[in-house]
Amino acid sequence: MRVLLAGASGVLGRRILRQLVARGHTVVGLVRSRTAEATVRSLGGEPRTADLFDSKAVAQAADGCEMIIRAATAIPTKVRTGPADWAMNDRIRREGTRSLVAAATQVGARAFLQESVVWAVGTLDGRPFDEDAPPAGDPILASALDGERIAREAGSAHGFDTLALRCGGFYSADGWHTRILAESIARGRPVLIGQQSPVWSLIHTDDAASAFVTAVEAPKTGVWHIVDDRPAPLADFLGEMARRLGARPPRRMPRWLARMFLGRYGTRILTSSFSTSNARFRRDFPWRPSFSTYVEGMEQVATAWRSEGFPPRRS
Ligand SMILES: NC(=O)c1ccc[n+]([C@@H]2O[C@H](COP(=O)([O-])OP(=O)(O)OC[C@H]3O[C@@H](n4cnc5c(N)ncnc54)[C@H](OP(=O)(O)O)[C@@H]3O)[C@@H](O)[C@H]2O)c1
């Protein structure tokens, strides 16, 4: 199968690319720089230069593709963020999706896969929710659901399947968010807020990628939650990370201090629960996560970090 992958050089995209190529598919990876081009080529993909906001170039890159995947992002890589930091990410989720579904329409693709996040829906107070839960109502997450809707409407108007794969909290040895948490823990900085322990549905990024690959091979229209087998208290996940790093258990900070250092959004995500299940995806597709919980996943992450010498010891 010929697949167009937007975000091919990213943390998620590199894994989707590698796994698709290993299964004999041809992957056209959108790139914007020489570095991304070299990454895509080194993983066995065919790089095509196109910015998501250049719909003509995107459609040209999609020529001959049966499947189109949006796994591009501009999630801010800094600790304290405000609404302006999320503007580019919102554009990618809305305008970027429009460009890609226009390309899907033009080239007659069979299916469009949209990466999304589980915490865009649900109550975020710890009660478990499923794919039918109402929007969480956070303005920063509205674009995730808009992207799903843009894809769904285009698919039903032009006759291609649309798959919204809402992923749980990613962790991986190379993911920016995992690494910043590990560095903070290794340096003894507080990472937990208040006395509560939110519960998160996590997914190792390798397993998120394998869900995309499974879905590409048997596409059908719908929305699915891509998470591992058991939601976990954030304190347990970070505690396991600390143990694997040989660091002291994660420290806590009061909410007012978190607001000062992490801002409103960072504080909100670290105090919100999103507890959901992969039951629907496992019912509809032949998939299971290779890391059933964060315990197995962190073992792999910690092994990779040890061989890399991460996090660096402070001199
Ligand atoms: N569930 C979670 O916990 C979680 C966490 C983080 C991200 N995500 C999601 O996972 C997906 C991928 O994230 P990631 O961590 O792989 O991000 P990443 O490593 O930062 O990669 C971002 C990718 O998007 C591409 N991109 C950005 N702007 C683009 C544009 N205007 N045109 C074309 N390509 C563009 C980048 O290409 P260049 O190399 O050209 O910059 C890169 O390939 C996103 O959909 C994001 O929402 C989920």
The ligand as an SDF file (V2000), in Angstrom:
LIG
                    3D

 48 52  0  0  0  0  0  0  0  0999 V2000
   -0.7870   11.6430   23.2460 N   0  0  0  0  0  0  0  0  0  0  0  0
    0.2260   12.3820   23.6760 C   0  0  0  0  0  0  0  0  0  0  0  0
    0.6470   12.3510   24.8200 O   0  0  0  0  0  0  0  0  0  0  0  0
    0.8950   13.2780   22.7100 C   0  0  0  0  0  0  0  0  0  0  0  0
    2.0480   13.9990   23.0540 C   0  0  0  0  0  0  0  0  0  0  0  0
    2.6850   14.7490   22.0730 C   0  0  0  0  0  0  0  0  0  0  0  0
    2.1520   14.7430   20.7990 C   0  0  0  0  0  0  0  0  0  0  0  0
    1.0280   14.0490   20.5310 N   0  0  0  0  0  0  0  0  0  0  0  0
    0.4750   13.9760   19.1940 C   0  0  0  0  0  0  0  0  0  0  0  0
    1.3000   13.0810   18.4550 O   0  0  0  0  0  0  0  0  0  0  0  0
    1.4380   13.5330   17.1500 C   0  0  0  0  0  0  0  0  0  0  0  0
    2.9200   13.6180   16.8020 C   0  0  0  0  0  0  0  0  0  0  0  0
    3.6530   14.2080   17.8300 O   0  0  0  0  0  0  0  0  0  0  0  0
    5.2090   14.0560   17.8780 P   0  0  0  0  0  0  0  0  0  0  0  0
    5.5840   13.9260   19.3010 O   0  0  0  0  0  0  0  0  0  0  0  0
    5.6240   13.0190   16.8940 O   0  0  0  0  0  0  0  0  0  0  0  0
    5.6900   15.4750   17.4120 O   0  0  0  0  0  0  0  0  0  0  0  0
    7.1180   15.9030   16.9620 P   0  0  0  0  0  0  0  0  0  0  0  0
    8.1460   14.9100   17.2970 O   0  0  0  0  0  0  0  0  0  0  0  0
    7.2910   17.3060   17.4230 O   0  0  0  0  0  0  0  0  0  0  0  0
    6.9770   15.9080   15.3790 O   0  0  0  0  0  0  0  0  0  0  0  0
    6.1850   16.8160   14.7480 C   0  0  0  0  0  0  0  0  0  0  0  0
    6.0780   16.4180   13.3010 C   0  0  0  0  0  0  0  0  0  0  0  0
    5.1370   17.2720   12.6580 O   0  0  0  0  0  0  0  0  0  0  0  0
    5.7490   17.8420   11.5150 C   0  0  0  0  0  0  0  0  0  0  0  0
    5.2120   19.1610   11.2330 N   0  0  0  0  0  0  0  0  0  0  0  0
    5.0520   20.1880   12.1010 C   0  0  0  0  0  0  0  0  0  0  0  0
    4.5600   21.2640   11.4630 N   0  0  0  0  0  0  0  0  0  0  0  0
    4.3850   20.9000   10.1680 C   0  0  0  0  0  0  0  0  0  0  0  0
    3.9050   21.5740    9.0130 C   0  0  0  0  0  0  0  0  0  0  0  0
    3.4740   22.8530    9.0520 N   0  0  0  0  0  0  0  0  0  0  0  0
    3.8900   20.9220    7.8360 N   0  0  0  0  0  0  0  0  0  0  0  0
    4.3300   19.6240    7.7640 C   0  0  0  0  0  0  0  0  0  0  0  0
    4.7830   18.9320    8.8260 N   0  0  0  0  0  0  0  0  0  0  0  0
    4.8210   19.5620   10.0110 C   0  0  0  0  0  0  0  0  0  0  0  0
    7.2060   17.9030   11.8700 C   0  0  0  0  0  0  0  0  0  0  0  0
    7.9610   18.0360   10.6950 O   0  0  0  0  0  0  0  0  0  0  0  0
    9.3760   18.8100   10.6650 P   0  0  0  0  0  0  0  0  0  0  0  0
   10.4190   17.7720   10.9310 O   0  0  0  0  0  0  0  0  0  0  0  0
    9.4200   19.3590    9.3100 O   0  0  0  0  0  0  0  0  0  0  0  0
    9.3190   19.8650   11.7420 O   0  0  0  0  0  0  0  0  0  0  0  0
    7.3900   16.5670   12.5600 C   0  0  0  0  0  0  0  0  0  0  0  0
    7.5130   15.5300   11.6260 O   0  0  0  0  0  0  0  0  0  0  0  0
    0.6690   14.8110   17.0510 C   0  0  0  0  0  0  0  0  0  0  0  0
   -0.5320   14.6010   16.3640 O   0  0  0  0  0  0  0  0  0  0  0  0
    0.4150   15.2410   18.4820 C   0  0  0  0  0  0  0  0  0  0  0  0
   -0.8190   15.8960   18.6520 O   0  0  0  0  0  0  0  0  0  0  0  0
    0.3910   13.3210   21.4350 C   0  0  0  0  0  0  0  0  0  0  0  0
  1  2  1  0
  2  3  2  0
  2  4  1  0
  4  5  1  0
  4 48  2  0
  5  6  2  0
  6  7  1  0
  7  8  2  0
  8  9  1  0
  8 48  1  0
  9 10  1  0
  9 46  1  0
 10 11  1  0
 11 12  1  0
 11 44  1  0
 12 13  1  0
 13 14  1  0
 14 15  2  0
 14 16  1  0
 14 17  1  0
 17 18  1  0
 18 19  2  0
 18 20  1  0
 18 21  1  0
 21 22  1  0
 22 23  1  0
 23 24  1  0
 23 42  1  0
 24 25  1  0
 25 26  1  0
 25 36  1  0
 26 27  1  0
 26 35  1  0
 27 28  2  0
 28 29  1  0
 29 30  1  0
 29 35  2  0
 30 31  1  0
 30 32  2  0
 32 33  1  0
 33 34  2  0
 34 35  1  0
 36 37  1  0
 36 42  1  0
 37 38  1  0
 38 39  2  0
 38 40  1  0
 38 41  1  0
 42 43  1  0
 44 45  1  0
 44 46  1  0
 46 47  1  0
M  CHG  2   8   1  16  -1
M  END
$$$$
